[in-house]
Amino acid sequence: MAKYRCPGCGYTYNENDGDVREGYPPGTPFAALPEDFVCPDCAVRYKEDFELAEA
Amino acid sequence: MTTTYTVDDPVKGRIEYSDRKRYLWMSSLFMPLFPMLGIALYYLFDSQWMLVLPLVFSYCVIPVLDYVIGSDTDNPPEEIVPQLDEDRYYRILTWLTVPMHFIVLIGIAWFVGTQDLTLWSVLALAITAGSYSGLGINTAHELGHKKPAFERLLAKVVLAVPAYGHFCIEHNRGHHKDVATPEDPASSRMGESIYKFVLREIPGAFRRGWDVEKERLSRQGRSVWSVHNDILQSYAISAVLQGGLIIAFGWIMVPFLAIHNFWAWYQLTSANYIEHYGLLRAREASGRYERCQPYHSWNANYIFSNIVLFHLERHSDHHANPTRRYQSLRNFEGLPELPNGYYGMYVLAYIPWLWYKVMDKRLLELPHINGDLGKVNIDPDRREEILRRYGKGQGEALAV
């Protein structure tokens, strides 16, 4: 599964782990995150700003 | 003893930097002495007038010191920032500040609860304690933006002192996302006085904080009334702390704590009021607002109040890099600049006609606005009046 990175602060969304604290269980694909998803750490980069870090 | 950071940059060669403010940051540990100083002087001179001195210091002496000591020329090079961010010395200072806030509130409450004081003295002490707990919100602001869970936990703990547990969630996920837009209850509008703003800011921030937390918990399949609710966790500490003070020192604590809490919140209101006054992000074709730019925040680069506030006044860099640590925040030329530090500007904001006189002109003269009221966040109730006064025939384009 892929990893996506916030280009602002470096937060990485790993599809394997999801982000349980944010309510995205392990295995949640990045594409399945809501369209208004913002970076959970800095909140100033949106879903479309995220970069593929590891396919 | 100085710590020098070096980096070998492929283009710029060797860059060296040592932080001249390194040891000044330790003053955050001594800041609690100021609210306590009034009490010490009361015993020394046996006069209740001494109790107002800490307030005089905050709202009169600090603005003068900012004026006299002036601007801070120290600016870490961007290449050094990662090393400076990693230096643990700085973060330990913010951690140690947390217990100070508990000690000061309990100390002042003890004094109020056990001494025979006039009502005016109790009022001055409640405001002094609230002003220092407002600094606690500033400490929480610094800690709550950081990635380590321990620092976010400390933010929740220190927010309990002024009972403002929803702040970090509302601020990080609400204010930073919506800053400098009409939708943001924590960004003030041109022509909006602080007394009008506070009625929009405090309830608006409260609602937004709860909405964001409720949404997160519902994604986890949990109710908002869950022990996993970060806001409730912080409120629970507030209940123990403030409830304990009422039990220990009696009913005088009820008005004392009410005024203390309100004044702490109002310090945050004051900061929010001056940080983005009138600034407006443009809407892009997609309907989304442009990304927050450096010119969407008012800055102050005065050395004294920046030391008091963990560099909060270097606000543009903070909005560009919200997770960046205070010691690494940078100042830039050509940013919207306040004519005094935050404390001086708070006092100015409390006198609305004077605030408008100083700030409206400054706002319209910003290079990216250049008199164009279409690029200003204006109070809708005063829009027509402001257009008439400053519009110079641009009314058509502005009637959006």
Interface residues (C-beta under 8 A of the other chain):
Chain A: G8 C9 Y11 V20 R21 E22 G23 Y24 V38 D41 C42 A43 V44 Y46
Chain B: K147 N172 R173 H176 K177 R216 L217 S218 R219 Q220 G221 R288 R291 C292 H319 A320 N321 P322 T323
